Amino acid sequence: EVQLVESGGGLVQAGGSLRLSCAGFGFTVGGYAIGWFRQAPGKEREGVSCISRSAGTTYYGDSVKGRFSISRDNAKNTVYLQMNSLKPEDTAVYYCAAVPGCGPSLGRTYIFGSWGQGTQVTVSS
């Protein structure tokens, strides 16, 4: 079965940090650009960050620039999202998905992703 599994979320205080992981199963993560997305209750899914296959290109949404950092370890078939200086508005369920490319168009199309579960990030004030 081809799937991406998110982990690493939790409850943190404002200003704290979390490191999310996106692990691939049944396929080679290194063959795809991978994006991180988030969705809070009642809100649209938002593109957060993206990393290209070679890691030569990264993209960050305006709301997370300077605070989040995306990376990948293809040998571990995993993409990471380091989240620093967390704010209450970062509270959401975070998902990852394979995408055709990284840039402002992030989220317009997807190759595949596991949208059913994600990992919950909650930031208290």
C-alpha positions as YAML, in Angstrom:
chain: A
units: angstrom
residues:
- id: 1
  name: GLU
  ca: [0.00, 0.00, 0.00]
- id: 2
  name: VAL
  ca: [1.30, 3.44, -0.95]
- id: 3
  name: GLN
  ca: [0.94, 5.90, 1.91]
- id: 4
  name: LEU
  ca: [2.49, 8.82, 3.77]
- id: 5
  name: VAL
  ca: [2.28, 8.80, 7.55]
- id: 6
  name: GLU
  ca: [2.66, 11.97, 9.60]
- id: 7
  name: SER
  ca: [3.92, 12.02, 13.18]
- id: 8
  name: GLY
  ca: [5.55, 14.29, 15.74]
- id: 9
  name: GLY
  ca: [2.68, 16.58, 16.64]
- id: 10
  name: GLY
  ca: [1.71, 17.47, 20.16]
- id: 11
  name: LEU
  ca: [0.85, 20.21, 22.61]
- id: 12
  name: VAL
  ca: [3.39, 22.98, 23.11]
- id: 13
  name: GLN
  ca: [3.46, 26.47, 24.55]
- id: 14
  name: ALA
  ca: [3.83, 29.50, 22.33]
- id: 15
  name: GLY
  ca: [7.47, 29.95, 21.40]
- id: 16
  name: GLY
  ca: [8.17, 26.24, 21.58]
- id: 17
  name: SER
  ca: [9.28, 23.82, 18.88]
- id: 18
  name: LEU
  ca: [8.18, 20.59, 17.28]
- id: 19
  name: ARG
  ca: [9.65, 18.40, 14.57]
- id: 20
  name: LEU
  ca: [7.17, 16.67, 12.32]
- id: 21
  name: SER
  ca: [7.99, 13.61, 10.26]
- id: 22
  name: CYS
  ca: [6.44, 12.39, 7.03]
- id: 23
  name: ALA
  ca: [7.38, 8.78, 6.40]
- id: 24
  name: GLY
  ca: [6.68, 7.04, 3.12]
- id: 25
  name: PHE
  ca: [5.57, 3.45, 2.80]
- id: 26
  name: GLY
  ca: [5.22, 1.43, -0.34]
- id: 27
  name: PHE
  ca: [7.06, 3.95, -2.52]
- id: 28
  name: THR
  ca: [10.32, 5.88, -2.73]
- id: 29
  name: VAL
  ca: [9.98, 9.32, -1.19]
- id: 30
  name: GLY
  ca: [13.09, 10.49, -3.02]
- id: 31
  name: GLY
  ca: [11.22, 10.31, -6.29]
- id: 32
  name: TYR
  ca: [8.82, 13.13, -5.40]
- id: 33
  name: ALA
  ca: [8.59, 16.67, -4.18]
- id: 34
  name: ILE
  ca: [6.86, 16.60, -0.80]
- id: 35
  name: GLY
  ca: [4.65, 19.31, 0.63]
- id: 36
  name: TRP
  ca: [3.34, 20.01, 4.11]
- id: 37
  name: PHE
  ca: [-0.19, 21.29, 4.57]
- id: 38
  name: ARG
  ca: [-2.35, 22.16, 7.52]
- id: 39
  name: GLN
  ca: [-6.02, 22.56, 8.23]
- id: 40
  name: ALA
  ca: [-7.75, 24.04, 11.24]
- id: 41
  name: PRO
  ca: [-11.44, 23.40, 11.96]
- id: 42
  name: GLY
  ca: [-13.63, 25.48, 9.68]
- id: 43
  name: LYS
  ca: [-10.72, 26.65, 7.55]
- id: 44
  name: GLU
  ca: [-9.38, 25.71, 4.15]
- id: 45
  name: ARG
  ca: [-6.34, 23.52, 3.78]
- id: 46
  name: GLU
  ca: [-3.23, 25.70, 3.65]
- id: 47
  name: GLY
  ca: [0.07, 25.00, 1.95]
- id: 48
  name: VAL
  ca: [2.83, 25.35, 4.55]
- id: 49
  name: SER
  ca: [6.06, 24.22, 2.96]
- id: 50
  name: CYS
  ca: [7.52, 22.09, 0.20]
- id: 51
  name: ILE
  ca: [10.82, 20.49, -0.72]
- id: 52
  name: SER
  ca: [11.90, 19.30, -4.15]
- id: 53
  name: ARG
  ca: [13.17, 15.84, -4.97]
- id: 54
  name: SER
  ca: [16.79, 16.91, -4.81]
- id: 55
  name: ALA
  ca: [16.16, 19.32, -1.90]
- id: 56
  name: GLY
  ca: [17.50, 22.09, -4.12]
- id: 57
  name: THR
  ca: [14.23, 24.01, -3.96]
- id: 58
  name: THR
  ca: [12.20, 24.81, -0.87]
- id: 59
  name: TYR
  ca: [9.07, 26.85, -0.41]
- id: 60
  name: TYR
  ca: [7.45, 28.39, 2.66]
- id: 61
  name: GLY
  ca: [4.14, 30.08, 3.10]
- id: 62
  name: ASP
  ca: [4.36, 33.67, 4.25]
- id: 63
  name: SER
  ca: [2.94, 32.85, 7.66]
- id: 64
  name: VAL
  ca: [5.78, 30.44, 8.51]
- id: 65
  name: LYS
  ca: [8.81, 31.98, 6.81]
- id: 66
  name: GLY
  ca: [11.72, 32.33, 9.19]
- id: 67
  name: ARG
  ca: [10.17, 29.95, 11.71]
- id: 68
  name: PHE
  ca: [9.79, 26.62, 9.90]
- id: 69
  name: SER
  ca: [12.41, 24.60, 8.05]
- id: 70
  name: ILE
  ca: [11.80, 21.65, 5.76]
- id: 71
  name: SER
  ca: [14.34, 18.92, 5.07]
- id: 72
  name: ARG
  ca: [14.48, 15.38, 3.81]
- id: 73
  name: ASP
  ca: [16.45, 12.21, 4.41]
- id: 74
  name: ASN
  ca: [15.80, 10.05, 1.40]
- id: 75
  name: ALA
  ca: [17.79, 7.18, 2.89]
- id: 76
  name: LYS
  ca: [15.18, 7.08, 5.65]
- id: 77
  name: ASN
  ca: [12.34, 7.68, 3.20]
- id: 78
  name: THR
  ca: [11.26, 10.62, 5.35]
- id: 79
  name: VAL
  ca: [10.63, 14.37, 5.08]
- id: 80
  name: TYR
  ca: [10.78, 16.58, 8.16]
- id: 81
  name: LEU
  ca: [9.30, 19.90, 9.17]
- id: 82
  name: GLN
  ca: [11.13, 21.69, 11.96]
- id: 83
  name: MET
  ca: [8.72, 24.13, 13.56]
- id: 84
  name: ASN
  ca: [10.20, 26.84, 15.79]
- id: 85
  name: SER
  ca: [8.76, 29.88, 17.52]
- id: 86
  name: LEU
  ca: [5.33, 28.33, 17.37]
- id: 87
  name: LYS
  ca: [2.28, 30.54, 17.64]
- id: 88
  name: PRO
  ca: [-1.30, 29.72, 18.60]
- id: 89
  name: GLU
  ca: [-2.33, 30.34, 14.99]
- id: 90
  name: ASP
  ca: [-0.15, 27.39, 13.98]
- id: 91
  name: THR
  ca: [-2.65, 25.10, 15.68]
- id: 92
  name: ALA
  ca: [-3.99, 22.68, 13.08]
- id: 93
  name: VAL
  ca: [-3.81, 19.15, 11.78]
- id: 94
  name: TYR
  ca: [-0.72, 18.83, 9.62]
- id: 95
  name: TYR
  ca: [-0.56, 16.62, 6.55]
- id: 96
  name: CYS
  ca: [2.03, 15.76, 3.95]
- id: 97
  name: ALA
  ca: [1.56, 14.82, 0.33]
- id: 98
  name: ALA
  ca: [3.51, 14.15, -2.83]
- id: 99
  name: VAL
  ca: [3.21, 17.16, -5.13]
- id: 100
  name: PRO
  ca: [4.34, 17.95, -8.68]
- id: 101
  name: GLY
  ca: [6.52, 20.89, -7.64]
- id: 102
  name: CYS
  ca: [7.31, 23.56, -5.07]
- id: 103
  name: GLY
  ca: [6.30, 27.20, -5.28]
- id: 104
  name: PRO
  ca: [3.36, 29.57, -4.85]
- id: 105
  name: SER
  ca: [1.10, 27.06, -6.61]
- id: 106
  name: LEU
  ca: [1.53, 24.57, -3.77]
- id: 107
  name: GLY
  ca: [-1.75, 22.86, -3.08]
- id: 108
  name: ARG
  ca: [-3.38, 23.39, -6.46]
- id: 109
  name: THR
  ca: [-2.65, 19.81, -7.45]
- id: 110
  name: TYR
  ca: [-1.44, 16.69, -5.69]
- id: 111
  name: ILE
  ca: [0.04, 13.40, -6.76]
- id: 112
  name: PHE
  ca: [-1.10, 11.55, -3.64]
- id: 113
  name: GLY
  ca: [-1.44, 12.02, 0.09]
- id: 114
  name: SER
  ca: [-2.98, 10.57, 3.23]
- id: 115
  name: TRP
  ca: [-5.50, 13.19, 4.28]
- id: 116
  name: GLY
  ca: [-7.48, 11.13, 6.73]
- id: 117
  name: GLN
  ca: [-5.37, 11.41, 9.88]
- id: 118
  name: GLY
  ca: [-2.40, 13.76, 9.86]
- id: 119
  name: THR
  ca: [-0.77, 14.85, 13.10]
- id: 120
  name: GLN
  ca: [-2.29, 17.35, 15.49]
- id: 121
  name: VAL
  ca: [-0.29, 20.41, 16.51]
- id: 122
  name: THR
  ca: [-1.72, 22.49, 19.33]
- id: 123
  name: VAL
  ca: [0.00, 25.66, 20.53]
- id: 124
  name: SER
  ca: [-1.17, 27.23, 23.75]
- id: 125
  name: SER
  ca: [-0.86, 30.93, 24.48]
...
